[in-house]
Amino acid sequence: MDNMLINHNTEWERFEVLSDGRVIGKAAYKDYDDGRQRIFYHTVINEEYGGQGLAGKLATEALDQTVAAGMKIVPVCAFIKKFVAKYPEYQAHVVAATPAHLSFLTEARNQSARV
């Protein structure tokens, strides 16, 4: 895999794994509470790139950048939930998802679908 990098695409609200300029994975999020929290709701790596540790690298970069920005992590995505549980260094930065988070996320995603 040549020229693999992880990019923060703020326009699409996601962190991306790029291979030769092509998106092969992503960790999608919505910012919440005036940018104090970031809700991660979907993480995926294209099937043909599975088993190479890319999801872990993607999660690490996404979570590290979120923490560096002074934001809390709200894990809704199953992969991110498991990842933060496995790595204790993220625990102080995690906020459990509440009904308010989930309602916000549903509404934000519905608005995006209408555009």
C-alpha positions in Angstrom: 0.0 0.0 0.0 1.8 3.1 -1.2 1.3 6.6 0.0 -1.0 5.7 2.9 -2.0 8.6 5.2 -4.6 9.7 7.6 -6.4 12.9 6.9 -8.8 15.0 9.0 -11.6 16.0 6.5 -13.4 18.7 8.5 -15.8 19.4 5.6 -17.1 15.8 5.7 -16.7 15.5 9.5 -14.5 12.4 9.3 -11.0 11.2 9.6 -10.0 9.3 6.5 -7.4 6.6 5.6 -6.1 7.5 2.1 -4.2 5.2 -0.1 -2.7 6.8 -3.2 -5.3 9.6 -2.7 -8.3 7.2 -2.5 -10.4 7.0 0.7 -10.2 3.4 1.9 -11.5 4.0 5.5 -13.1 6.6 7.7 -14.1 7.4 11.2 -17.2 9.7 11.0 -18.2 12.1 13.8 -20.4 15.0 14.7 -19.2 17.7 17.0 -21.5 18.4 20.0 -21.9 20.9 22.8 -20.4 23.8 20.9 -17.4 21.8 19.9 -16.5 20.5 23.4 -17.4 16.9 22.5 -17.0 14.8 19.4 -19.4 11.9 18.8 -17.8 9.1 16.9 -20.7 7.2 15.2 -19.2 5.1 12.4 -15.8 3.6 11.6 -15.1 1.4 8.6 -12.1 0.2 6.5 -12.8 -1.1 3.0 -12.9 -4.9 3.1 -10.0 -5.5 0.8 -7.7 -3.6 3.3 -9.0 -5.4 6.4 -6.6 -7.2 8.8 -3.8 -4.7 8.4 -4.3 -2.7 11.6 -5.6 0.3 9.7 -8.7 0.8 11.8 -6.5 1.0 14.9 -4.2 3.5 13.3 -7.2 5.5 12.2 -8.8 5.5 15.7 -5.5 6.5 17.3 -5.1 9.5 15.0 -8.7 10.5 15.3 -8.8 10.3 19.1 -5.4 11.9 19.6 -6.4 14.9 17.4 -9.7 15.1 19.3 -7.9 15.1 22.7 -5.3 17.6 21.5 -8.1 19.9 20.4 -9.4 19.8 24.0 -12.5 17.9 23.1 -14.1 15.0 24.9 -14.7 11.7 23.0 -18.3 10.3 22.9 -18.0 6.7 21.5 -21.2 5.5 19.8 -19.5 3.4 17.2 -18.8 -0.1 18.4 -15.2 0.0 17.2 -14.4 3.2 19.0 -16.1 2.0 22.1 -13.9 -1.1 22.2 -10.8 0.9 21.3 -11.2 3.4 24.2 -11.9 0.5 26.6 -8.7 -1.2 25.5 -6.5 1.9 25.9 -6.7 3.5 29.3 -5.0 6.7 28.2 -8.2 7.7 26.6 -10.5 7.1 29.6 -10.1 10.5 31.1 -11.3 12.0 27.8 -14.4 9.8 27.3 -18.0 10.9 28.0 -20.6 8.1 27.9 -23.3 8.6 25.2 -26.5 9.9 26.7 -30.0 10.0 25.1 -29.3 13.7 24.4 -26.2 12.7 22.4 -28.1 10.1 20.4 -31.0 12.5 19.7 -28.6 15.1 18.5 -26.8 12.6 16.3 -30.0 11.3 14.8 -31.2 14.8 14.0 -27.8 15.9 12.6 -27.7 12.8 10.3 -31.3 13.3 9.2 -30.5 16.9 8.2 -27.4 15.8 6.3 -29.5 13.3 4.4 -31.9 16.0 3.3 -29.2 18.2 1.8 
